[in-house]
Amino acid sequence: MSSVAQKSGFGATLWDWLTTVDHKKIGILYLLGGLFFFVLGGIEAMIIRLQLITPNNDLVSAGLFNDLITMHGTTMIFLAAMPILFGFMNAIMPLQIGARDVAFPFINSLGFWMFAFGGLFLNISWLFGEVPDAGWTSYASLSLHSPGHGVDFYAIGLQIAGGGTLMAGINFLVTIINMRAPGMTYMRMPLFTWTTFVASAMILFAFPPLTVGLFFLTFDRMFSGNFFDHTMGGNTIIWEHIFWIFGHPEVYILILPAFGIFSEIFSVFARKRLFGYTAMVFATVLIGFLGFMVWAHHMFTVGLGPTANAIFAVATMAIAVPTGVKIFNWLLTIWGGSIKVTTPMLYALGFIPSFVMGGVTGVMQGAAPLDYQLHDSYFIVAHFHYVIVGGVVLAIFAGLHYWWPKMFGTMLNEFLGKITFVFFFIGFHMTFLIQHWLGFWGMPRRVWTFMDGQGWNIANLVSTIGALLMAIGFTVMVINIIMTTIKNERVGNDPWGDGRTLEWAIPSPPPFYNFPATPLVRGLDTLWIEKMEGSKEMITPAEPITDIHMPHGSIIPMLMTLGLFIAGFGAMFHQETSWGLGVLIFGLAFTFVAMAARSLKDDLGYYVTKEQILQDQENIKRGRN
């Protein structure tokens, strides 16, 4: 078995990456895929803002504008933010709990390929010239009657990608429940692991409603199912309930891992144990529970009545309480700490006021009478982006800088990292702060253009300039990543110097088997305890080094998903073409044959011998010295 650097670096062959079931490599694949779609979504956002830079602009047509706002929202939520967070979960969470891998490596690989092919299926709609145009929420009154196959690309692409997300959530749950190292009790788990756990539990309950809703929408469009067509006895509003029963927990599925990332960063760079750990865990679980209780606050204007509106208004305000607990605990972690102002810490410090602003405007909308005035105005756009960009995207950038050395063995340039932060942070507030006033001044969301003399000119100009600054900041980060990869200056186990959790106790990047011996966890902030006691090995083994059983890689997850990808085209065109039904049958048959090949194959994995492990550890020490 080859050494750590050979197994974990970019020098691995293309076949290794296509067939890998190693959670760390799959984490990198999620990261690369998510960043690719982040760029696509960002380009779409820039075109939207350039269209609105001046009144009566005709940079894009009204139809293309609808395509852009639909694809921007869908791409950023489903194909960028969530996969990038899954990348961190895959790469870091098993290390934090002292596990060799995730519980189901094969399914982990299958989940990634379903995301990748689902995202590809959705975006191929651009090549066909039939792009989803009913908004990222795809309300049935619009999506049922959207001409062409744009909404079909949306429904089938998200079905494929959503199936992968559900698999990943189940996998993370089982991993955390069953594969923690000896001594790693629930109340010793790092906060990032806790937020991964609760977000995965939310995925388990939130994604099935979306799956059902997309199936209903597909049947309505392709087979006249009439689930949502009110002229045929259906109910359009039911789509909103189904979508938001998924959609609002989805916000917390995204923000909870972001909270976990910032919890790790505050503790490490304030050089203090996280204040109020138990309260933070309780707040995380409470947010996960209350996240399912608030979906109808998106529907205050549909006529649910004062009783339903009051119940969901109270629940919306209640969910701010555990979030406030977290804010105060982060502030108290910083208080009195020996703060090191690194790039990740800058993002963490900028996150607190940004996210509080998003939370305050959320509570404002929780008041149903005010929401009647603000509904579908630019105030909603501003609020949503303060939560998602001010919370999730800042966390993604912070996590990239924080865990990059652990994942790749090199440090991103700190100076360029701080330049990225300055441009992106200033640009973010320029873009979205003024949109609150645009909402108060009556500008509706999703409008293609606006007339001169309405008082919106300067605000839209400022907002677009801010978006350009955000694009500059992201470009600097891409340059930083390229320069760091070319230089390839290697770093040690704990390059920040103040790591507190298990991932910082092993080489950077980690060996494919993670730990030479299963670690013994002796308390919260395991590595910090070992440091305080002067342990030379950085980690106390729970058992002696022995042979390690590892799973073989497999191309079958990719082939199974390729079959679904092909079947999607057959399903979409089966009524219009002579070949559509044949393609559908072929794609499904291809998937089932790949599944059968997996079940018939006697794949018992392989063993990494004790001698190989000891040799690897010796090579690591020599490289470090």
Secondary structure, 3 states (H helix, E strand, C coil): CCCHHHHHCCCCCHHHHHHCCCHHHHHHHHHHHHHHHHHHHHHHHHHHHHHCCCCCCCCCCHHHHHHHHHHHHHHHHHHHHHHHHHHHHHHHHHHHCCCCCCCCHHHHHHHHHHHHHHHHHHHCHHHHCCCCCCCCCCCHHHHCCCCCCHHHHHHHHHHHHHHHHHHHHHHHHHHHHHCCCCCCCHHHCCHHHHHHHHHHHHHHHHHHHHHHHHHHHHHHHHHCCCCCCHHHCCCHHHHHHHHHHHHHHHHHHHHHHHHHHHHHHHHHHHCCCCCCHHHHHHHHHHHHHHCCCCHHHHHHHHCCCHHHHHHHHHHHHHCHHHHHHHHHHHHHHHCCCCCCCCHHHHHHHHHHHHHHHHHHHHHHHHCHHHHHHHCCEHHHHHHHHHHHHHHHHHHHHHHHHHHHHHHHCECCCHHHHHHHHHHHHHHHHHHHHHHHHHHHCCCECCCCCCCCCCCCHHHHHHHHHHHHHHHHHHHHHHHHHHHHHHHCCECCCCCCCCCCCHHHHCCCCCCCCCCCCCECCCCCCHHHHHHHCCCCCCCCECCCCCCEEECCCCCHHHHHHHHHHHHHHHHHHCCCCCCHHHHHHHHHHHHHHHHHHHHHCCCCCEEECHHHHHHHHHHHHHHHC
